[in-house]
């Protein structure tokens, strides 16, 4: 099909019932894009759009193993597709359309938090990995920006990290933003035909992260397997930049560099259950003044605590699990934040009725707790979130029941019990039922609309038990035992039209109910 580009956007209908087909795009016989799409007709589920403004006034050729009449459903339009959906999350970032997964390139630079992410703008299933982009001044209100990287002959654009080069170590100019990412060779036909494999590459931005320009060479060539997910930071004590990289199976590698361009491998190691999306960072121990420990992290929230000397990470613990549920995944910490460690995870939502799938977790501040010679990760809501709380209801000591309508607003419920007594409490948030059993020392989550399987979260026997529940469309995040427990569960998509009801056999020490008064900016 030859198409004359008369407008800046090419609209393509997506039908989630159709099988995927490959479309290949050429200009003057040179390939410029390849996508997999569940291509439909005018009665499809939604439209996806490709920015073709760089080809205005020119002819492009589109090839694919589809009938000629299917090509007729592709057309040029003056504007990007607008997706309005009433049940979008209010306080969690999600792209306006398409599948998204891992947070990428998290960097705070010049007063702006950048959130890049794995993104398929052409469907609600995994594939076509691009880098999407959003920005915020306060980690809470996000504005979606244009896509910054798309697949090319080196592969689709897998996960990576961001760094502001304040010292001009790489030579691209002071304060240039550097983005290390995996070019996933072999993940699209384009790169497979070129014989490319997974390599670690570098893109730069000199306009504050708005656009990214790829550099020519791989900073780390293919090592083994589907090696991927570079994470870079600066180690002041040994005066070098460090990269953590996933290799294959349960194996990782660490690298050092003085200029962010040439990297020397210093360590390889394996860790049971750990794989992909590594991170390495130092954390303070909240209840041991002046003490810090290093944490090596992987995608499922498995982590090791130990020591790092700039060359080798030495684990001092067995592998531990940070998450109480399976929904959070592939978390990454922010570069450029000096006084705290802030983590954002992907929440693996299954609902796709809104023409998108997945959301980011709320940002969480990380630290450690030490108990009986054991270190444990602690999650806390950042101060930026607390600034948006508006207290609506508060129970007096000893009350045992509570009920309120959510009235379409995101909310937070902060509870505390004297847990020495016996009995249980039942908290219903829409269709999600949470049973807090003090005899057994555990919580049970079940939502028959989403997954009938009961999720059991132990919290142990203790004098008091705290539970902080954040409620948004499609999801609940929760923190227990003052942040020693963190998890997230999926809910029905219209949960903010429902009620919160609590019946407790044990007397509450306190209960506070807040509205969270902001909405994600969808520009």
C-alpha positions in Angstrom: 0.0 0.0 0.0 1.3 3.5 -0.9 -0.1 6.2 1.3 0.5 9.9 0.8 1.0 11.6 4.2 -1.3 14.6 4.4 -1.6 15.0 8.2 0.8 14.3 11.1 -0.9 11.2 12.6 -1.6 7.8 11.0 -4.7 6.3 12.7 -5.0 2.5 12.9 -8.0 0.6 14.3 -7.3 -2.0 17.1 -9.6 -5.0 17.6 -8.7 -7.0 20.7 -10.4 -10.1 19.2 -8.1 -10.2 16.2 -4.8 -11.9 15.9 -1.7 -9.8 15.6 -0.2 -8.9 12.2 3.1 -7.3 11.3 3.1 -4.0 9.5 6.3 -2.7 7.9 6.7 1.0 7.0 9.1 2.4 4.4 10.0 5.8 3.0 11.9 6.0 -0.2 12.4 2.2 0.1 14.1 2.6 3.5 12.4 1.0 6.5 11.6 3.4 9.3 9.2 1.3 11.5 7.7 -2.1 12.1 4.9 -2.9 14.5 2.7 -5.8 15.6 -1.0 -4.8 15.9 -4.3 -6.5 16.3 -5.6 -4.6 13.2 -9.4 -4.3 13.0 -12.0 -2.4 11.0 -14.2 0.6 11.6 -16.0 -1.5 14.4 -12.7 -2.1 16.3 -12.2 -1.4 20.0 -10.2 1.8 19.7 -7.7 3.6 17.4 -4.0 3.9 17.9 -2.0 6.6 16.2 1.6 6.8 14.8 3.3 10.2 14.6 4.2 10.5 10.9 4.8 14.3 11.0 8.4 13.7 9.7 6.9 12.4 6.4 4.4 15.1 5.7 3.9 15.7 2.0 5.7 12.4 1.1 4.6 8.9 0.2 5.2 6.0 2.5 4.8 2.3 1.7 3.1 -0.1 4.2 3.5 -3.8 3.8 1.9 -6.6 5.8 0.3 -10.0 5.4 -3.3 -8.6 5.3 -5.9 -8.2 2.7 -6.0 -5.1 0.6 -9.3 -3.9 2.1 -7.7 -3.9 5.6 -5.2 -1.3 4.4 -8.1 1.0 3.7 -8.8 1.3 7.4 -5.6 3.2 7.9 -5.9 6.9 7.4 -4.2 10.2 8.2 -5.6 12.7 10.8 -4.7 16.1 12.0 -4.8 15.3 15.7 -3.6 12.5 17.9 -6.3 10.1 19.2 -8.0 11.3 22.3 -9.0 8.6 24.8 -11.6 9.6 27.5 -12.4 6.9 30.0 -14.4 7.5 33.3 -12.6 4.9 35.4 -9.0 5.8 34.9 -6.8 5.9 38.1 -6.9 9.3 39.7 -3.6 9.2 41.7 -1.6 6.5 39.8 0.0 7.2 36.4 -1.2 5.2 33.5 -0.7 6.0 29.8 -3.7 7.3 27.9 -3.7 4.3 25.6 -1.9 1.0 25.2 0.1 -1.5 27.3 2.8 -0.4 29.6 5.2 -2.1 32.0 8.6 -1.3 33.6 9.4 2.2 34.8 12.6 3.3 33.0 15.0 6.2 33.1 13.8 7.5 36.5 15.8 10.8 37.0 15.2 14.0 38.9 16.8 16.9 37.1 16.4 20.6 37.2 13.4 20.4 39.5 11.5 17.8 37.3 10.9 14.2 38.0 11.1 12.2 34.8 9.2 8.9 34.4 9.9 6.9 31.3 8.3 3.5 30.8 8.0 0.5 28.6 5.1 1.2 26.3 3.2 -0.5 23.4 1.1 2.4 21.9 -0.5 0.0 19.4 -2.3 -2.4 21.7 -3.1 -3.6 25.2 -0.8 -6.6 25.1 3.0 -6.8 25.5 5.1 -5.9 22.4 6.4 -3.1 20.3 8.5 -1.8 23.2 8.9 2.0 23.0 9.8 4.4 25.7 6.9 6.6 26.8 7.5 9.7 29.0 5.8 11.6 31.7 6.9 14.5 34.0 6.0 15.8 37.4 7.1 18.6 39.7 6.0 16.7 42.9 6.0 13.0 42.1 2.2 13.0 42.2 0.7 15.0 39.4 2.0 13.6 36.1 1.8 15.0 32.6 2.1 12.5 29.7 4.6 13.7 27.1 5.3 12.4 23.6 7.1 9.1 23.0 10.9 9.5 23.1 12.3 6.2 21.7 10.8 3.6 19.3 12.1 0.3 17.9 14.8 0.3 15.2 17.2 -2.0 13.4 18.9 -2.8 16.7 15.7 -4.1 18.3 12.8 -2.9 20.4 13.6 -0.5 23.3 13.8 -2.5 26.5 14.4 -1.2 30.1 17.1 1.1 31.2 17.9 4.1 33.5 18.6 7.8 33.5 21.5 9.9 34.8 22.2 13.7 34.8 25.9 14.2 33.9 26.5 17.2 36.1 30.3 16.7 35.8 30.3 16.3 32.0 32.1 13.0 32.4 30.8 11.7 29.1 31.7 14.8 27.2 28.3 15.7 25.8 28.0 18.8 27.8 27.4 19.7 31.5 24.0 18.5 32.8 23.2 16.4 29.7 20.8 13.7 30.5 22.1 10.2 29.7 19.9 7.2 29.2 21.3 3.7 29.2 18.9 1.1 27.7 18.8 -2.3 26.2 18.4 -2.6 22.4 16.6 -5.9 22.3 18.1 -7.3 19.1 16.0 -10.2 17.8 12.8 -9.0 19.4 11.5 -7.6 16.1 11.9 -8.8 12.5 13.9 -5.8 11.6 16.7 -6.5 14.1 16.6 -10.2 13.5 17.1 -9.7 9.8 20.1 -7.5 10.6 21.6 -10.2 12.9 21.6 -7.9 16.0 21.4 -9.3 19.6 20.7 -7.7 23.0 23.2 -4.9 23.6 23.4 -2.0 26.1 23.2 1.4 24.4 23.2 5.1 25.2 20.8 7.9 24.3 21.3 11.5 25.3 19.0 14.6 25.8 20.2 18.2 25.7 16.6 19.6 26.0 15.7 18.5 29.5 14.5 15.0 28.6 11.9 16.1 26.0 13.7 14.3 23.1 16.3 11.6 23.2 19.0 11.1 20.5 20.6 7.7 20.2 24.4 7.5 20.1 26.2 5.3 17.5 27.8 2.5 19.5 26.8 0.0 22.1 28.4 0.9 25.5 28.4 -2.8 26.4 28.2 -5.4 23.6 26.2 -8.7 23.9 27.5 -10.8 26.7 25.1 -13.8 27.0 21.4 -14.7 26.9 19.0 -11.7 26.8 21.3 -9.5 28.9 19.4 -6.4 29.7 18.2 -3.6 32.1 21.2 -1.5 32.9 21.0 0.6 36.1 23.7 3.2 36.7 24.7 5.3 39.8 27.8 7.0 41.1 29.8 5.5 43.9 31.4 8.4 45.7 33.7 6.3 48.0 35.5 4.7 45.0 35.0 7.6 42.6 33.5 5.7 39.8 30.2 5.1 38.0 28.7 1.7 38.6 26.3 -0.3 36.3 24.3 -3.3 37.4 23.2 -5.5 34.6 21.0 -8.6 34.3 22.7 -11.4 32.3 20.7 -14.6 32.1 18.7 -16.9 34.4 19.7 -15.8 38.0 23.0 -14.2 37.0 24.0 -10.5 37.2 27.1 -8.4 36.5 28.6 -5.2 37.9 30.7 -2.7 35.9 32.8 0.4 36.6 33.5 3.4 34.5 35.2 6.8 34.9 33.5 8.5 32.0 30.1 6.7 31.6 31.2 5.4 28.1 33.8 2.7 28.7 32.9 0.0 31.2 34.9 -2.7 32.9 33.3 -5.7 34.4 34.2 -6.3 38.1 31.9 -9.0 39.3 29.4 -11.7 38.3 27.2 -13.5 40.7 24.0 -15.5 40.9 21.2 -15.2 43.4 18.3 -17.7 43.8 14.9 -16.4 42.6 16.4 -13.1 41.4 16.2 -12.1 37.8 16.0 -9.0 35.6 15.7 -5.3 36.4 18.6 -5.1 38.9 19.2 -2.1 41.2 21.9 -1.4 43.8 21.5 1.3 46.4 22.5 2.2 50.0 19.7 2.7 52.6 19.7 4.1 56.2 18.7 1.8 59.0 15.9 3.7 60.7 16.3 2.2 64.2 20.1 2.2 64.2 21.5 5.7 64.1 24.2 6.3 61.5 24.1 2.8 60.1 23.6 2.1 56.3 23.5 -1.1 54.3 23.6 -1.8 50.6 20.6 -3.5 48.9 20.8 -5.5 45.7 17.4 -5.6 44.1 15.6 -7.5 41.3 12.3 -7.4 39.5 10.0 -9.5 41.7 11.0 -7.5 44.8 13.6 -10.1 45.9 16.6 -8.4 47.5 19.9 -9.1 49.2 21.4 -6.9 51.9 25.1 -6.6 52.2 28.2 -4.4 51.5 29.6 -2.8 48.4 33.1 -1.5 47.9 32.8 -0.1 44.4 33.9 -3.3 42.8 32.1 -6.2 44.5 28.7 -6.6 46.3 29.0 -8.9 49.2 25.7 -10.3 50.4 25.2 -10.7 54.2 21.7 -12.2 54.1 19.7 -14.8 52.2 17.3 -13.5 49.5 14.3 -11.8 51.0 11.0 -10.6 49.5 9.9 -7.0 49.7 6.4 -7.5 48.4 3.4 -9.1 50.1 1.6 -9.6 46.8 2.5 -10.3 43.1 1.0 -7.1 41.6 4.1 -4.8 41.9 7.0 -5.6 39.6 10.2 -4.1 38.0 10.7 -1.3 40.5 13.4 1.3 39.9 14.9 4.0 42.2 15.3 7.6 41.2 18.7 9.0 40.2 19.4 12.6 41.2 17.6 12.5 44.6 20.3 12.9 47.2 18.5 12.9 50.6 16.2 9.8 50.2 15.7 6.7 48.0 12.5 6.8 46.0 11.1 3.7 44.3 8.4 3.3 41.7 7.0 -0.1 40.5 4.8 -1.3 37.7 1.4 -2.6 38.9 0.5 -5.5 36.6 -3.2 -4.8 36.2 -5.2 -7.2 34.0 -8.2 -4.9 33.2 -8.0 -3.4 29.7 -11.5 -2.1 29.1 -10.2 1.4 29.1 -7.9 0.8 26.1 -4.9 0.8 28.3 -3.4 -1.8 30.7 -1.2 -1.3 33.7 -0.4 1.5 36.1 2.6 2.8 38.1 2.6 2.4 41.8 2.7 5.4 44.1 6.3 6.5 44.7 7.6 5.0 48.0 10.5 6.1 50.2 12.7 3.1 51.1 14.7 2.5 54.3 15.7 -0.5 56.5 14.5 -1.8 59.9 16.7 -4.0 62.1 15.2 -6.6 64.4 17.0 -9.5 66.0 20.1 -9.1 63.7 17.8 -9.1 60.7 17.4 -6.2 58.3 14.1 -5.7 56.5 13.0 -3.2 53.8 10.6 -0.5 54.9 8.2 1.4 52.6 6.8 4.9 53.4 4.6 7.3 51.5 6.6 10.4 50.5 6.0 13.8 51.9 4.6 14.9 48.6 1.7 12.4 48.9 0.9 13.5 52.5 0.5 17.1 51.3 -2.6 16.1 49.3 -4.4 14.5 52.2 -7.7 16.0 53.4 -9.0 14.5 56.6 -12.7 13.7 56.3 -13.5 11.4 59.2 -11.8 10.3 62.4 -13.1 7.7 64.9 -12.6 8.0 68.6 -10.7 5.3 70.6 -12.6 2.1 71.2 -15.1 2.3 68.3 -15.5 -0.9 66.3 -17.4 0.1 63.1 -17.0 2.5 60.2 -18.8 3.2 56.9 -18.4 5.8 54.2 -19.1 6.3 50.5 -16.0 7.0 48.4 -18.0 9.4 46.2 -15.7 9.1 43.2 -12.6 10.3 45.0 -9.3 8.5 45.7 -8.9 7.9 49.4 -6.7 6.7 52.2 -7.7 4.8 55.3 -5.2 4.7 58.2 -6.0 2.2 60.9 -4.4 1.1 64.2 -5.4 -1.7 66.5 -4.3 -3.0 69.9 -3.4 -6.4 68.5 -2.8 -8.2 71.8 -6.5 -9.3 72.0 -8.2 -12.0 70.0 -10.7 -11.8 67.2 -10.7 -10.3 63.7 -11.7 -7.2 61.7 -13.4 -7.3 58.3 -12.8 -4.4 55.9 -14.8 -4.3 52.7 -13.7 -1.8 50.0 -16.2 -2.3 47.2 -16.0 -6.0 46.4 -12.6 -6.4 48.0 -12.9 -8.1 51.3 -9.9 -7.8 53.7 -10.0 -9.9 56.9 -7.5 -9.0 59.6 -7.1 -12.0 61.9 -5.2 -11.2 65.1 -5.4 -14.8 66.3 -3.5 -16.1 63.3 -1.5 -12.9 62.7 -2.4 -12.4 59.1 -4.5 -10.5 56.6 -6.6 -12.2 53.8 -7.6 -10.4 50.6 -10.2 -11.6 48.2 -12.1 -9.9 45.4 -14.5 -12.3 43.5 -14.6 -9.9 40.5 -10.9 -10.0 39.9 -9.5 -13.3 41.4 -11.3 -15.6 43.7 -8.0 -16.9 45.1 -7.4 -15.6 48.6 -4.1 -13.7 49.1 -2.7 -14.3 52.6 -0.4 -11.7 54.1 1.2 -12.6 57.5 2.0 -9.9 59.9 2.8 -11.9 63.0 1.9 -11.5 66.7 2.5 -8.0 68.0 1.3 -5.4 70.5 -0.2 -3.1 67.8 -1.0 -3.5 64.2 -1.2 -0.5 61.7 -2.7 -0.7 58.3 -2.5 2.1 55.7 -4.8 1.5 52.7 -4.7 3.7 49.5 -7.7 3.3 47.2 -7.8 4.3 43.6 -9.7 3.1 40.5 -8.8 -0.5 39.8 -6.3 -0.9 42.7 -5.5 -0.8 46.3 -2.0 -0.3 47.7 -1.4 -1.1 51.4 1.3 -0.7 54.0 1.3 -2.7 57.3 3.3 -2.6 60.5 4.5 1.0 59.8 5.7 0.1 56.3 7.4 -3.3 57.0 4.7 -4.8 54.8 3.9 -3.4 51.3 1.6 -4.8 48.6 -1.0 -4.0 46.0 -4.1 -5.8 44.8 -6.3 -5.2 41.7 -10.0 -4.3 42.2 -13.1 -3.7 40.1 -12.5 -0.7 37.9 -15.4 1.3 39.4 -14.4 0.9 43.0 -14.5 4.7 43.7 -18.3 4.5 43.2 -18.5 2.1 46.1 -18.4 2.1 49.9 -15.8 1.4 52.6 -17.3 -0.7 55.5 -15.3 -1.8 58.6 -16.6 -4.2 61.3 -14.0 -5.0 64.0 -14.2 -7.4 66.9 -11.0 -5.7 68.3 -11.2 -2.1 69.4 -9.4 0.4 67.2 -6.8 2.6 68.7 -7.3 5.1 65.8 -8.9 5.5 62.4 -8.5 8.3 60.0 -10.1 8.6 56.6 -8.6 11.0 54.0 -9.6 12.1 50.5 -6.6 12.4 48.2 -7.4 15.6 46.2 -5.6 15.6 42.9 -6.0 13.9 39.6 -3.4 12.7 37.1 -2.9 15.3 34.3 -3.7 13.7 31.0 -2.4 16.3 28.6 
